[in-house]
Amino acid sequence: MSAGTSTTVFKEDVMLRSFILVALLMATTTPTATSTQLAQGDQIRLSDCMVRHTDPTTGRHSFSLATPEQMAAAAIPSQIAACLVLQSYQVIKAPVSWIETVRFFTRLGKARVAVTTTFYFDAPNDYHLFVLEYDGTNWVQVYSGQYANDANQNGNDVGDLNGDNLPDIVVGHATGITAFLDDGAGSYTRLAPESGDAATVLLFADVNGDSNLDVISLPWSGDITVRLGDGTGKFPSGFGVPGTFAGYNDMELGDVDNDGKNELLVTSGQADVPNVTVYELAPGLPFVNSYQVATPHQNSAGIAALDISADGRTDVALSRASNQPDAGIWTYEQSVTGQLIEPPDFVPSYDIPESLEVGDLLCSRHPGLVVAHGGWLTLGFFPVLPTGGFDFEILCPLPYASHYDPRAGIAVGDGDGDKALDVFVADYNNGVLWLRGTTPCCVAGAPPDQLLAIKAGANKDVQFYWTPVSLASAGIWRGDAKTAIPGMPTGAVKVCSGPSPSCTATGEISGPPESFFQALGDPLCLLGKSENP
């Protein structure tokens, strides 16, 4: 690589909001011995690295690019922006009782989260469902109600149970389930609890094909219970399905045989049992297959279904809640014949990965894996590369909590309507946490060419300096390799501003270095050709 560290210079208080930088800008700082040497026009993955420097005289912030190894060697951890995809956490509900789960959903266009507690000597808040709604400025509690009086762990899900196009909630507990129906005015009507087997983990699915949502649940250990919905919010009939699940269980839906229909995927966090058991969503919930990692007695803590191989097929990820070097994610890729390939691959991670969720935090058209690391003050995100496989894990700080619920300890959704996906965390020790996303989808349809987006406060100027893309040197640099990007057009960089999704290009940039200013309250994006095909 040639000499001269490429940097990006912003004016005023600006937050970097993206993953890939194209058309790296003119060098304005002196490189150190550990800085990455890049030629103008080279590209680098910003998730790998970023060291921030601030000029107190001008107030400008420059971002020098380097690999993680080089940043470690630079010994300036206070200047390293370790988390590029999420802002610092905010507490949107103070800790009460023992907060166990969180679910994100929307009601009539407004973001909501459903939060459940179990028991911790707090009578007004034990065994409760709380619903919060974002009013454009704050999260406001719109409902509080007790679901039962017995639960050490509870499951819950959100969906339309009675056909009124409004989201209802079911909470599982030690003696059955309780449904909360949307009353049409923004609150909820609690139905009488339906007794039966414990439902410490649950999800909604239409098992018998009658278009009504049914509840599939698991106790701490034992068999699966299916409660069939009647379309009114009640579940008058059902059946059991034999299973071997021994605690810290998780369930997910995913089309793992590529037949266009979801299957039920179950994992158990204890005992020498299959790591993944697959059932068909059909009357009787027929058993399909089970999968075991190569070494016995290695349990999984959470399960997620997503396209890891970037081939359009649904694969499976399992977290292994261990310490490094044994901490990581098992990945079962789906074969062309609709089977999960054994043995699974293993991707190392930060310590004690537990709860898993899927979300496209980078607006890249390749949803990645969000991971809560129990006891290690960290939320992780594994981006999925356009060519398949996980990229390096991005780590974001959290307050301390020793453990997160496997099924619903974290949730993903756009809480504030800025077109960037946020993460919500159910934290018994600190409350409900909200980590706002930093990568808005600035053009409708989550375009493949979004590269850089930043946002400043209202009435603050934003300034860019750049040079045109050099087609000969364009590529993605990942520490020890640089790959070409096919189809890089001439004049690849554009400027776009305005609220999503009506953000429109204001002109193509070409020729000598230029600058762009705008009093900005909405996201501003630089658009160009990215690595996506």
C-alpha positions in Angstrom: 0.0 0.0 0.0 1.2 3.5 -0.6 2.1 6.0 2.1 -0.4 8.5 3.4 -3.2 7.7 5.8 -6.6 8.5 4.4 -9.0 10.3 6.8 -12.5 11.6 6.9 -12.9 15.1 8.4 -16.2 16.4 9.8 -17.1 19.7 11.3 -19.0 20.1 14.6 -20.5 17.3 16.6 -21.0 14.5 14.1 -21.6 10.8 14.6 -20.3 8.2 12.1 -23.2 6.1 11.0 -22.0 3.5 8.6 -20.0 0.4 7.7 -18.1 1.0 4.5 -16.4 4.2 3.4 -15.9 4.7 -0.3 -13.7 7.3 -2.0 -11.4 7.7 1.0 -10.7 11.4 1.5 -7.5 13.3 1.3 -4.9 12.8 4.0 -4.9 15.6 6.6 -3.0 14.0 9.5 0.4 12.5 9.9 0.3 8.7 10.0 1.8 6.9 13.0 3.9 3.8 12.7 0.9 1.6 13.4 -1.5 3.3 11.0 -2.8 1.5 7.9 -1.2 2.8 4.8 -3.9 3.4 2.1 -3.8 5.0 -1.3 -6.4 7.5 -2.3 -9.4 5.6 -3.6 -8.8 2.6 -1.5 -11.6 1.2 0.7 -11.6 -0.3 4.2 -14.3 -1.8 6.3 -15.0 0.6 9.1 -16.2 -2.2 11.4 -12.6 -3.4 11.5 -11.2 -0.3 12.8 -11.4 3.4 13.6 -9.2 5.6 15.7 -10.6 9.1 16.5 -8.6 12.3 16.9 -10.0 15.6 17.8 -8.4 19.0 17.0 -9.4 21.2 20.0 -8.6 24.4 18.0 -10.9 23.8 15.1 -13.3 21.4 16.7 -13.0 19.0 13.8 -12.9 15.3 14.3 -10.8 13.1 12.0 -11.1 9.4 11.7 -8.0 7.5 10.8 -8.4 3.9 9.7 -6.5 1.0 11.0 -6.8 -2.7 11.7 -7.7 -4.0 15.2 -4.2 -5.3 15.6 -2.8 -1.9 14.8 -5.2 -0.1 17.1 -4.1 -2.4 19.9 -0.5 -1.7 19.2 -1.2 2.1 19.2 -2.2 1.8 22.9 -4.8 4.5 22.7 -8.0 2.6 23.7 -9.8 5.8 24.8 -9.7 7.0 21.2 -11.0 3.8 19.7 -14.7 3.8 18.6 -15.3 0.1 19.3 -19.0 0.1 18.4 -20.0 1.6 15.1 -23.5 0.2 14.7 -25.1 1.4 18.0 -25.1 4.4 20.2 -24.5 4.2 23.9 -27.4 2.5 25.8 -30.2 4.5 27.4 -32.4 3.2 30.2 -36.0 3.5 29.1 -37.5 1.6 32.1 -35.8 1.6 35.5 -35.2 -1.8 37.1 -38.2 -3.2 38.9 -38.8 -6.7 40.3 -36.8 -9.0 38.0 -37.0 -7.9 34.3 -36.9 -11.1 32.3 -37.9 -10.4 28.7 -38.5 -7.7 26.1 -40.3 -7.8 22.7 -40.4 -5.1 20.1 -43.5 -4.5 18.0 -45.4 -1.7 16.3 -49.0 -0.6 16.8 -50.6 1.7 14.2 -47.1 2.9 13.2 -45.8 3.6 16.7 -43.0 1.6 18.2 -43.7 -0.4 21.4 -41.9 -2.8 23.6 -43.5 -5.5 25.8 -41.6 -6.2 29.0 -42.2 -8.9 31.5 -41.0 -9.5 35.1 -40.8 -12.6 37.3 -40.3 -12.3 41.0 -37.9 -10.3 43.2 -39.8 -9.2 46.4 -41.5 -6.3 44.7 -45.2 -6.9 45.0 -46.4 -4.0 42.8 -44.2 -5.2 39.9 -43.7 -8.9 40.3 -45.3 -11.2 37.6 -46.1 -8.2 35.5 -46.4 -7.2 31.8 -45.5 -3.6 31.0 -45.9 -2.0 27.6 -44.0 1.1 26.6 -44.6 3.3 23.5 -42.3 5.8 21.9 -44.0 9.2 21.6 -41.4 10.8 19.4 -39.3 12.0 22.4 -39.6 9.5 25.2 -40.7 6.0 26.0 -44.0 6.2 27.9 -45.6 3.4 29.8 -49.1 2.7 28.4 -50.0 -0.5 30.2 -49.1 -2.4 33.4 -50.9 -5.6 34.4 -50.2 -8.8 36.3 -50.2 -12.0 34.2 -50.2 -14.6 37.0 -48.5 -15.2 40.3 -46.0 -17.9 39.7 -43.0 -17.8 37.3 -39.2 -18.1 37.6 -38.9 -17.7 33.9 -41.5 -16.6 31.4 -42.1 -16.6 27.7 -44.1 -14.1 25.6 -44.9 -13.3 22.0 -46.8 -10.6 20.1 -49.4 -11.0 17.3 -53.0 -10.6 16.2 -55.0 -13.2 18.0 -58.5 -12.1 17.1 -58.4 -10.7 13.6 -58.7 -7.0 14.4 -55.3 -6.1 12.9 -54.0 -5.0 16.3 -51.1 -6.7 18.1 -52.0 -8.8 21.2 -49.7 -10.3 23.7 -49.4 -13.7 25.4 -47.3 -14.3 28.5 -46.3 -17.8 29.6 -45.7 -18.7 33.2 -45.4 -21.7 35.5 -49.1 -22.6 35.4 -50.0 -21.9 31.8 -50.5 -18.7 29.7 -52.3 -15.4 29.9 -53.5 -13.4 26.9 -53.7 -9.6 26.8 -55.9 -8.3 23.9 -55.5 -4.9 22.5 -58.7 -3.0 23.5 -58.7 -0.7 20.5 -57.8 2.4 22.5 -54.1 1.6 23.1 -54.4 -0.4 26.3 -55.0 -4.1 26.9 -57.7 -6.3 28.3 -56.4 -9.3 30.3 -58.2 -12.5 29.7 -58.5 -15.2 32.4 -55.3 -17.2 32.7 -55.4 -20.6 30.9 -54.0 -23.3 33.1 -51.8 -26.1 31.9 -48.2 -27.0 31.4 -45.6 -24.4 32.2 -44.7 -22.0 29.3 -41.3 -20.7 30.2 -40.5 -20.3 26.5 -43.1 -19.7 23.8 -43.8 -18.4 20.3 -46.7 -17.9 17.9 -47.3 -20.0 14.8 -50.2 -21.4 12.8 -49.8 -25.1 13.4 -53.0 -26.5 12.0 -53.5 -24.1 9.0 -56.7 -22.4 10.2 -55.2 -18.9 9.9 -55.4 -18.5 13.7 -52.2 -18.0 15.8 -51.4 -20.9 18.1 -49.0 -21.0 21.0 -46.1 -23.4 21.1 -44.4 -23.5 24.5 -41.8 -25.4 26.5 -41.5 -25.9 30.3 -38.1 -25.8 32.0 -37.8 -29.5 31.1 -40.1 -31.9 29.4 -42.4 -32.0 26.3 -43.6 -29.4 23.9 -47.2 -28.0 24.4 -49.2 -26.7 21.5 -52.3 -24.6 22.3 -54.6 -24.1 19.4 -56.1 -20.6 19.0 -59.7 -20.2 18.2 -59.5 -16.7 16.7 -60.8 -14.9 19.8 -57.7 -14.8 21.9 -58.5 -18.1 23.6 -56.9 -21.5 23.3 -59.5 -24.2 24.1 -57.7 -27.2 22.8 -54.2 -28.5 22.1 -51.8 -31.4 22.3 -48.4 -32.4 23.6 -45.3 -33.4 21.6 -42.6 -35.6 23.2 -39.2 -33.9 23.5 -36.0 -33.9 25.5 -35.3 -30.4 26.7 -33.6 -29.8 30.0 -33.5 -26.1 30.8 -32.3 -22.8 29.4 -34.3 -23.7 26.3 -34.9 -21.6 23.2 -37.1 -21.9 20.1 -37.2 -20.2 16.7 -39.0 -20.5 13.4 -37.2 -20.9 10.1 -37.4 -22.6 6.7 -34.5 -25.0 7.1 -35.6 -27.3 4.2 -36.3 -24.6 1.6 -39.9 -25.7 1.0 -41.3 -22.2 1.5 -42.7 -23.0 5.0 -41.2 -22.4 8.4 -40.2 -25.3 10.7 -40.0 -25.2 14.5 -36.4 -25.3 15.8 -35.7 -26.1 19.4 -32.5 -26.1 21.4 -31.8 -27.0 25.0 -29.1 -25.4 27.2 -28.5 -28.4 29.5 -27.9 -32.1 29.4 -26.6 -34.3 26.6 -29.4 -33.8 24.2 -29.6 -32.7 20.5 -28.4 -29.2 19.9 -31.2 -28.6 17.3 -34.4 -30.5 17.0 -36.6 -29.7 14.0 -40.4 -30.2 13.8 -42.8 -29.6 10.9 -45.5 -26.9 11.5 -48.4 -29.2 10.8 -51.2 -31.0 12.9 -49.4 -33.1 15.4 -46.1 -31.1 15.0 -44.3 -34.0 13.3 -40.7 -34.6 14.2 -38.4 -34.0 11.2 -34.8 -34.3 12.3 -32.3 -33.6 15.1 -28.7 -32.4 15.0 -25.9 -32.7 17.5 -22.6 -30.9 17.5 -19.6 -33.2 17.1 -18.5 -33.2 20.7 -21.1 -34.4 23.3 -22.0 -32.3 26.4 -21.5 -29.0 24.6 -24.8 -27.1 25.1 -26.2 -24.2 23.2 -27.6 -21.1 24.9 -29.6 -19.4 22.1 -30.8 -20.2 18.6 -31.4 -18.0 15.5 -32.4 -18.6 11.9 -30.8 -16.5 9.2 -29.1 -16.7 5.9 -25.4 -17.0 7.0 -24.1 -18.4 3.7 -25.7 -15.6 1.6 -27.2 -18.1 -0.8 -30.9 -17.3 -0.1 -31.4 -20.4 2.2 -32.1 -20.2 5.9 -29.3 -21.4 8.1 -29.1 -21.9 11.9 -26.9 -20.2 14.5 -26.4 -21.5 18.0 -24.5 -19.6 20.8 -22.1 -21.6 23.0 -22.1 -19.8 26.4 -18.5 -20.4 27.4 -15.3 -18.4 27.9 -12.7 -17.8 25.3 -11.3 -19.7 23.5 -14.4 -22.0 23.6 -16.9 -19.1 23.3 -18.5 -18.8 19.9 -21.3 -19.4 17.5 -22.0 -22.8 15.9 -23.4 -22.3 12.3 -25.4 -25.0 10.5 -25.6 -24.1 6.8 -28.5 -25.5 4.8 -27.5 -27.7 1.9 -29.0 -27.5 -1.6 -31.0 -30.6 -0.7 -32.6 -28.9 2.3 -30.6 -30.4 5.1 -28.5 -28.7 7.8 -24.9 -29.7 7.2 -23.1 -31.5 9.9 -20.8 -31.0 11.7 -21.5 -27.2 12.2 -18.8 -24.6 11.7 -17.6 -22.7 14.7 -17.0 -19.0 14.8 -15.2 -17.6 17.8 -16.8 -14.8 19.8 -16.4 -12.7 22.9 -17.0 -14.5 26.2 -20.4 -16.1 27.2 -22.6 -15.5 24.2 -26.2 -16.2 25.2 -29.3 -14.5 23.7 -29.5 -14.3 19.9 -31.5 -12.0 17.6 -31.4 -11.3 13.9 -31.3 -7.8 12.5 -29.8 -5.8 9.5 -28.1 -3.2 11.7 -26.0 -2.1 8.8 -28.9 -1.7 6.3 -26.9 -4.0 4.0 -29.6 -6.4 2.8 -27.7 -9.1 4.7 -29.2 -9.4 8.3 -26.6 -10.3 10.9 -26.6 -11.8 14.3 -27.0 -9.8 17.5 -25.5 -11.5 20.6 -25.8 -10.6 24.3 -22.8 -11.7 26.3 -23.8 -12.6 29.9 -21.6 -11.2 32.6 -19.2 -9.5 30.2 -20.8 -6.0 29.8 -21.0 -6.5 26.1 -23.5 -6.7 23.2 -22.1 -8.1 20.0 -23.0 -8.0 16.3 -21.8 -10.4 13.6 -22.4 -8.9 10.2 -23.0 -11.4 7.3 -20.6 -10.8 4.4 -22.1 -10.5 0.9 -20.2 -13.6 -0.1 -21.3 -15.5 3.0 -20.1 -16.1 6.5 -19.8 -13.9 9.5 -17.4 -10.9 9.6 -15.6 -9.9 12.7 -17.8 -9.4 15.8 -18.5 -5.7 16.6 -18.6 -5.2 20.3 -20.8 -2.6 22.1 -20.7 -1.8 25.8 -23.5 -2.7 28.2 -23.8 -2.4 32.0 -23.3 -5.5 34.0 -25.9 -8.4 34.0 -24.8 -11.9 34.7 -27.4 -13.6 32.4 -30.0 -12.8 29.7 -33.1 -14.8 28.9 -32.4 -17.1 25.9 -35.6 -16.6 24.1 -36.4 -12.9 24.7 -33.5 -11.2 26.5 -32.9 -8.9 23.5 -35.1 -7.5 20.7 -34.4 -5.6 17.5 -36.5 -2.9 15.9 -36.7 0.7 14.8 -37.7 2.5 18.0 -37.5 6.1 17.0 -38.5 5.9 13.3 -35.2 7.0 11.9 -35.0 3.9 9.6 -32.1 2.5 11.6 -32.6 -0.7 13.6 -32.1 -0.4 17.4 -31.5 -3.1 20.0 -33.5 -3.5 23.3 -32.1 -5.4 26.2 -34.0 -6.9 29.2 -31.6 -6.4 32.1 -32.7 -7.5 35.5 -29.9 -5.4 37.1 -30.3 -2.1 35.2 -33.8 -2.1 33.6 -34.8 -2.0 29.9 -31.9 -0.7 27.8 -32.2 1.0 24.4 -29.3 1.1 22.0 -30.2 3.3 19.0 -29.0 2.2 15.6 -26.5 4.4 13.7 -27.1 3.2 10.1 -30.3 4.4 8.7 -31.6 3.1 5.4 -31.6 6.5 3.7 -33.2 5.4 0.5 -36.4 3.3 0.4 -35.7 -0.4 -0.1 -32.4 -0.6 1.8 -30.3 0.0 -1.3 -27.1 -2.0 -2.0 -25.2 1.2 -2.7 -25.5 3.0 0.7 -22.0 3.6 2.0 -21.7 6.4 4.5 -24.3 8.2 6.5 -23.8 10.7 9.3 -26.1 12.8 11.4 -25.5 16.1 13.2 -27.6 18.1 15.5 -30.1 20.6 14.2 -28.6 23.6 12.5 -25.1 22.3 12.5 -22.9 22.3 9.4 -21.5 19.1 8.0 -18.4 19.2 5.8 -16.9 16.5 3.7 -13.6 16.4 1.9 -13.0 13.7 -0.7 -11.3 12.6 -3.8 -12.9 10.7 -6.7 -12.8 6.9 -6.6 -9.8 5.4 -8.2 -11.1 2.4 -10.2 -7.7 0.8 -10.3 -7.4 0.6 -6.6 -11.0 0.2 -5.5 -11.5 -2.7 -3.1 -12.3 -3.9 0.4 -9.3 -4.2 2.7 -9.6 -6.7 5.5 -6.2 -6.6 7.3 -4.3 -9.0 5.0 -6.2 -9.0 1.7 -7.8 -6.5 -0.7 -10.4 -7.7 -3.1 -11.7 -6.0 -6.1 -15.3 -4.7 -6.4 -16.7 -5.5 -9.9 -18.7 -2.9 -11.6 -17.5 0.2 -9.8 -18.8 3.0 -12.0 -17.1 6.3 -12.7 -18.2 9.1 -10.5 -19.4 6.7 -7.8 -20.0 9.2 -5.0 -23.2 11.0 -4.6 -24.6 13.3 -1.9 -28.1 12.7 -0.5 -30.1 14.5 2.2 -33.6 14.7 3.6 -35.8 12.5 5.8 -36.0 8.8 5.1 -37.3 7.3 2.9 -37.7 10.3 0.6 -34.0 11.0 0.7 -32.9 12.0 -2.8 -29.6 12.5 -4.5 -28.5 16.1 -5.0 -25.9 15.5 -7.6 -23.0 13.3 -8.6 -19.6 14.2 -7.4 -16.7 14.2 -9.8 -13.5 16.1 -10.6 -11.2 17.7 -8.0 -11.9 17.5 -4.2 -15.0 19.5 -3.2 -16.9 20.2 0.0 -20.6 20.0 0.9 -22.4 22.0 3.6 -25.9 21.9 4.9 -27.7 22.8 8.1 -28.7 19.4 9.0 -31.3 17.7 11.2 -32.0 14.7 9.1 -29.5 12.0 8.1 -27.1 12.9 5.3 -25.7 10.1 3.2 -22.9 9.6 0.8 -24.0 7.1 -1.8 -21.9 5.0 -4.1 -21.2 1.4 -5.2 -20.6 -0.9 -2.3 -19.4 -4.5 -2.1 -22.9 -5.9 -2.4 -23.6 -7.6 -5.7 
